[in-house]
């Protein structure tokens, strides 16, 4: 997407520069080249080249002062932005009002498109980092929730066992709390219940079709809809009369909808759904059971979508503001030529409104209205209305595939040339209007498309973060059920058995409980995402998966062998931070991760391309923390940047121990191998 944003920017800027090339200014090519380079590389001398070429073209070749807009736009992107108004003033002094307005418009477009392109790159680069942050926050919340209840309960159970009292009640409550927590984590998502339903139906030989149209997590609505799906499918399986079942979900207009349809019932009353209608009504939703003429029973539940409102992004607001300003500027240029100001103002207001509406999607009715408003007023308003055709070309490019849109745009441009001939305009004026219509169309297309790209990226980033949270909750639910739930059930069984035995046998059983509690506490830390020791191999596999999901080619070569636990944990942490930096601070297409072990030294090297600036890399707090961690193990961290690639290298003794585990001074005793 960042590449697409840059391409759109280059096309729009090239369109503007093309006007001045056609008008006889070869220096416009220099202006465009320097401006395009400045979009990609913020070199201080590029705005100087733009300004010198633009002013030279105006003063020596008689080029329209509109070209000075490139110089003003470049300045707006630098610390010298206060000079941009001075460029606009100089344009007003050197030329008439119309090209001066063009200069201001070009300045706004250069600034806005470049900023939007930068923002697209930033949003694209941080989408996975945001997901990782969301997962980290969810882990902290899960840890706080579980440690407050289950952690305290496990401590009470262990203390009671040591005192010879089997605390069955606390063990039973702990197991119930763990199961309830697992259910609540699963309830945030409807997806696991859909997977279970599909498996149940398939096991009974029932053809299952699933159409998912909602976004996770659903929050409280997910729990109720999961209950509806569970009850409905359970009834279908119990009756064993259905041959097909359709499960559909949809999120629309602030609601989330579940529809289950099957052919396994003769009447609508045959579907048992318990107390769900009352619960759904209490939540502000509705549930309807109906029978179709074809004999299919349908259960449809609709609930309010109680998720937080979508994140607002400043880039999207900037894109809309810029589009509105450019539309107003183009309209003002047309109003300077007309004698029917108020009629033109009213018609242009409608057209501008429809243009802004096109940001939200394809609206064929709006396009039809714009087509009528483009051509119907021409006999009455004449030449002053001829430039409005450019407003039509942009939405046409957005509304149709390229193979359809390009011929239609060609027809629009041909209509401008034909209208200019009918109005008996001089050939140069007709050519100017035709080229201007093309450029206006490209500008409108570029601004609207970039606004859509920003909106899509922000929404996809939120969806990715929400999906990551859902996956983390499901992982916690699985661990609660499979790991902690198993140990808690064993603790409960042991306590119940000890209560039934004679004192001597009970003591023997209760002696086992503290060790079982210790295992349960380790499971609790695992459920909470607490991993005090990390595997470098596992972290490398995870890094490869994350990078490849971002479209980055990964070369992975692991040769570190067996490492001490502290070293492996720190190097894993270094790798995790490096991957985050690759995602956040580069536009990498390739990344190489290698580990070696030479002369007792473990070395991790991460190298990536796509680096345009070293800002925020070597001096960041993350890199500083890693340097400190490695120094504690007598290791070191080094970074190197050459041209567009960046390399990070971390080294540490392959087998080492923490400072706390070192043998005392003068002691000949070797360190405890368990400490390595």
Residue pairs with C-beta under 8 A, 6 or more apart in sequence:
1 120
1 124
1 453
1 456
1 457
2 117
2 120
2 121
2 124
2 587
4 453
5 116
5 117
5 120
5 121
5 450
5 453
6 39
6 40
6 117
8 113
8 445
8 446
8 449
8 450
9 36
9 39
9 113
9 114
9 116
9 117
9 446
9 450
10 36
10 39
11 442
11 446
12 109
12 113
12 442
12 443
12 445
12 446
12 447
13 32
13 35
13 36
13 39
13 70
13 109
13 110
13 113
14 32
14 36
15 438
15 439
15 442
15 443
16 69
16 70
16 106
16 109
16 439
16 443
17 28
17 29
17 31
17 32
17 35
17 70
18 28
18 435
18 439
19 28
19 66
19 435
19 436
19 439
20 28
20 31
20 57
20 63
20 64
20 66
20 67
21 28
21 29
22 431
22 435
23 63
23 64
24 61
24 63
25 57
25 61
25 63
25 67
27 53
27 54
27 56
27 57
27 61
27 63
28 57
28 63
28 67
30 49
30 53
31 50
31 53
31 54
31 57
31 67
31 70
32 70
34 46
34 47
34 49
34 50
34 53
35 46
35 50
35 70
35 73
35 74
35 110
37 43
37 46
38 46
38 47
38 50
38 74
38 77
38 114
39 113
39 114
39 117
40 612
41 612
42 77
44 78
46 74
47 71
47 74
47 75
47 77
47 78
47 80
50 70
50 71
50 74
51 71
51 74
51 75
51 87
54 67
54 68
54 70
54 71
55 68
55 71
57 63
57 67
58 64
58 65
58 67
58 68
58 94
58 95
64 95
64 99
64 102
65 90
65 91
65 92
65 94
65 95
65 99
65 100
65 103
66 91
66 95
66 99
66 100
66 102
66 103
66 106
67 103
67 106
68 87
68 88
68 90
68 91
68 94
68 103
69 91
69 102
69 103
69 104
69 105
69 106
69 107
69 109
69 110
70 106
70 107
70 110
71 87
72 84
72 85
72 87
72 88
72 91
72 103
72 104
72 106
72 107
72 110
73 84
73 106
73 107
73 108
73 109
73 110
73 111
73 114
74 110
75 81
75 83
75 84
75 87
76 84
76 107
76 110
76 111
77 110
77 111
77 114
77 115
84 107
87 103
87 107
88 100
88 103
88 104
88 107
91 99
91 100
91 103
91 104
92 100
97 336
98 333
98 336
101 329
101 332
101 333
101 336
102 333
104 329
105 326
105 329
105 330
108 322
108 325
108 326
108 329
109 322
109 326
109 443
109 447
112 318
112 319
112 322
112 326
112 447
113 446
113 447
113 450
115 315
115 318
116 315
116 318
116 319
116 322
116 450
116 451
116 454
117 450
119 313
119 314
119 315
119 318
119 454
120 315
120 450
120 453
120 454
120 457
121 587
123 313
123 315
123 454
123 457
123 458
123 461
124 457
125 583
125 584
125 585
125 586
125 587
126 461
126 583
126 584
127 457
127 460
127 461
127 464
127 465
128 464
128 546
128 549
128 550
128 583
129 580
129 583
129 584
130 461
130 464
130 465
131 461
131 464
131 465
131 467
131 468
132 468
132 580
133 465
134 465
134 466
134 468
134 469
135 468
135 469
135 471
135 472
135 529
138 469
138 472
138 473
139 472
139 528
139 529
139 530
142 185
142 472
142 473
142 476
142 527
142 528
142 529
143 528
143 529
143 530
145 181
146 181
146 524
146 527
146 528
147 524
147 528
149 174
149 177
149 181
150 174
150 177
150 178
150 181
150 484
150 524
151 521
151 524
153 170
153 171
153 173
153 174
153 177
154 174
154 517
154 520
154 521
154 524
155 517
156 167
156 170
157 167
157 170
157 171
157 174
157 491
157 495
157 513
157 517
158 513
158 514
158 517
158 518
160 166
160 167
160 170
161 167
161 495
161 510
161 511
161 513
161 514
161 517
162 510
162 514
164 503
164 506
164 507
164 510
166 494
166 495
166 496
166 498
166 499
166 506
166 509
166 510
166 513
167 495
168 492
168 495
168 496
168 499
171 488
171 491
171 492
171 495
172 492
174 488
174 491
174 492
175 485
175 488
175 489
175 491
175 492
178 480
178 484
178 485
178 488
179 480
179 481
179 485
181 477
181 480
182 476
182 477
182 480
182 481
182 485
183 477
184 223
185 473
185 474
185 476
185 477
185 480
186 192
186 193
186 226
186 473
186 474
186 477
187 220
187 222
187 223
187 226
188 216
188 217
188 218
188 219
188 222
188 223
188 470
188 473
189 216
189 217
189 218
189 222
189 470
189 473
189 474
190 214
190 216
190 218
190 222
190 225
190 226
190 229
190 249
190 258
191 212
191 216
191 470
192 226
192 474
193 225
193 226
193 229
193 230
194 210
194 212
194 229
194 247
194 249
196 230
197 208
197 229
197 230
197 233
197 247
198 208
198 210
198 247
200 233
200 234
200 237
201 207
201 208
201 233
201 236
201 237
201 245
202 208
204 237
204 240
206 236
206 237
206 242
206 243
206 244
206 245
206 262
206 264
207 243
207 244
207 245
208 244
208 245
208 246
208 247
209 244
209 245
209 246
209 247
210 247
210 248
211 246
211 247
211 248
211 249
212 249
213 248
213 249
213 250
213 251
214 249
214 250
214 251
214 256
214 257
215 251
215 463
215 466
216 222
216 466
216 467
216 470
217 307
217 466
217 469
217 470
217 473
218 225
218 256
218 305
218 307
219 306
219 307
220 283
220 306
221 256
221 283
221 285
221 303
221 304
221 305
221 306
224 276
224 279
224 280
224 283
224 285
224 301
224 303
225 249
225 256
225 258
225 301
225 303
227 276
227 279
228 258
228 260
228 273
228 276
228 280
228 287
228 299
228 301
229 247
229 258
229 260
231 272
231 273
231 274
231 276
232 260
232 262
232 271
232 273
232 299
233 245
233 260
235 271
235 272
235 273
236 242
236 245
236 262
236 264
239 264
239 265
239 270
240 264
241 263
241 264
241 265
242 262
242 263
242 264
242 265
243 263
243 264
244 262
244 263
245 260
245 261
245 262
245 264
246 259
246 260
246 261
246 262
247 258
247 259
247 260
248 257
248 258
248 259
248 260
248 261
249 256
249 257
249 258
249 259
250 256
250 257
250 259
251 257
251 305
254 304
254 305
255 285
255 302
255 303
255 304
255 305
256 302
256 303
256 304
256 305
257 300
257 301
257 302
258 300
258 301
258 302
259 298
259 299
259 300
259 301
260 298
260 299
260 300
261 296
261 297
261 298
261 299
262 296
262 297
263 294
263 295
263 296
263 297
264 297
265 271
265 291
265 297
266 295
267 291
268 289
268 290
268 291
268 297
269 289
270 297
271 289
271 297
271 299
273 287
273 289
273 299
276 287
276 301
277 287
280 286
280 287
280 301
280 303
281 287
283 303
283 304
284 303
284 304
285 301
285 302
285 303
285 304
286 301
286 302
287 299
287 300
287 301
287 302
288 298
288 299
288 300
289 297
289 298
289 299
289 300
290 297
290 298
290 300
291 297
291 298
292 298
310 458
310 459
310 462
311 458
311 462
313 454
313 455
313 458
315 454
315 458
316 451
316 454
316 455
316 458
319 359
319 447
319 450
319 451
319 454
320 356
320 359
320 451
322 447
323 355
323 356
323 359
323 444
323 447
323 448
323 451
324 352
324 356
326 443
326 444
326 447
327 352
327 355
327 356
327 391
327 444
328 352
330 387
330 390
330 391
330 440
331 345
331 348
331 352
333 387
334 344
334 348
334 384
334 385
334 387
334 388
335 341
335 344
335 345
335 348
335 384
337 383
337 384
338 344
338 381
338 384
338 385
339 384
340 380
340 381
340 384
343 377
343 380
343 381
344 381
344 384
344 385
347 373
347 377
348 388
350 369
350 373
351 370
351 373
351 374
351 388
351 391
354 363
354 366
354 369
354 370
354 395
355 370
355 391
355 394
355 395
355 444
355 448
357 363
357 366
358 366
358 367
358 395
358 398
358 399
358 448
359 448
359 451
359 452
359 455
362 398
362 399
364 399
366 395
367 395
367 396
367 399
370 391
370 392
370 395
371 392
373 388
374 388
374 389
374 391
374 392
375 415
377 385
378 385
378 386
378 419
382 423
383 420
383 423
383 425
386 416
386 419
386 420
386 423
386 433
386 437
387 433
387 436
387 437
387 440
389 412
389 413
389 415
389 416
389 437
390 436
390 437
390 438
390 439
390 440
390 441
390 443
390 444
391 440
391 441
391 444
392 412
392 441
393 409
393 412
393 413
393 437
393 438
393 440
393 441
393 442
393 444
393 445
394 440
394 441
394 442
394 443
394 444
394 445
394 448
395 444
395 445
395 448
396 405
396 408
396 409
396 412
396 441
397 405
397 409
397 441
397 445
398 445
398 448
398 449
399 405
400 408
409 438
409 441
412 437
412 441
413 434
413 437
413 438
416 430
416 433
416 434
416 437
417 430
417 431
417 434
420 429
420 430
420 433
420 434
421 430
425 433
472 529
476 527
476 528
476 529
479 523
479 526
479 527
480 527
483 523
483 526
483 527
484 520
484 523
484 524
484 527
487 516
487 519
487 520
487 523
488 520
490 516
491 513
491 516
491 517
491 520
494 509
494 510
494 512
494 513
494 516
495 510
495 513
497 509
498 505
498 506
498 509
498 510
498 513
499 506
501 509
525 532
532 569
533 565
533 568
533 569
534 568
534 569
534 572
534 573
535 568
535 572
536 558
536 560
536 563
536 568
536 571
536 572
536 575
536 595
536 604
537 558
538 572
539 572
539 575
539 576
540 556
540 558
540 575
540 593
540 595
541 556
543 554
543 575
543 576
543 578
543 579
543 593
544 554
544 556
544 593
546 579
546 583
547 554
547 579
547 582
547 583
547 591
548 554
550 583
551 589
552 582
552 588
552 589
552 590
552 591
552 608
553 589
553 590
553 591
554 590
554 591
554 592
554 593
555 590
555 591
555 592
555 593
555 594
556 593
556 594
557 592
557 593
557 594
557 595
558 594
558 595
559 594
559 595
559 596
559 597
560 571
560 595
560 596
560 597
560 602
560 603
560 604
560 654
561 597
561 654
562 654
563 571
563 597
563 602
563 654
563 655
564 653
564 654
564 655
564 656
564 657
564 676
565 676
566 633
566 656
566 657
566 658
567 602
567 633
567 635
567 652
567 653
567 654
567 655
567 656
570 626
570 629
570 630
570 633
570 635
570 650
570 652
571 595
571 602
571 604
571 650
571 652
573 626
573 629
574 604
574 626
574 629
574 630
574 637
574 648
574 650
575 593
575 604
575 606
577 622
577 623
577 625
577 626
578 606
578 648
579 606
580 622
581 617
581 620
581 622
581 623
581 648
582 588
582 591
582 606
582 608
585 611
585 615
585 616
585 617
586 608
586 609
586 610
586 611
586 612
586 646
587 610
587 612
588 608
588 609
588 610
588 611
589 609
589 610
590 608
590 609
591 606
591 607
591 608
591 609
592 605
592 606
592 607
592 608
593 604
593 605
593 606
594 604
594 605
595 602
595 603
595 604
595 605
596 602
596 603
596 605
597 603
597 654
600 653
600 654
600 655
601 651
601 652
601 653
601 654
602 651
602 652
602 653
602 654
603 649
603 650
603 651
604 649
604 650
604 651
605 647
605 648
605 649
605 650
606 647
606 648
607 645
607 646
607 647
607 648
608 645
608 646
609 644
609 645
610 644
610 645
611 617
611 641
611 644
611 645
611 646
612 644
614 641
614 646
617 623
617 639
617 641
617 646
618 639
623 637
623 639
626 637
626 650
627 636
627 637
630 636
630 637
630 650
630 651
630 652
632 658
632 659
633 652
633 653
633 656
633 658
634 652
634 653
634 656
635 650
635 651
635 652
635 653
636 650
636 651
636 652
637 648
637 649
637 650
637 651
638 648
638 649
638 650
638 651
639 646
639 647
639 648
639 649
640 646
640 647
640 649
641 647
655 676
656 676
657 671
657 675
657 676
658 675
661 671
661 672
661 675
662 671
663 669
663 670
663 671
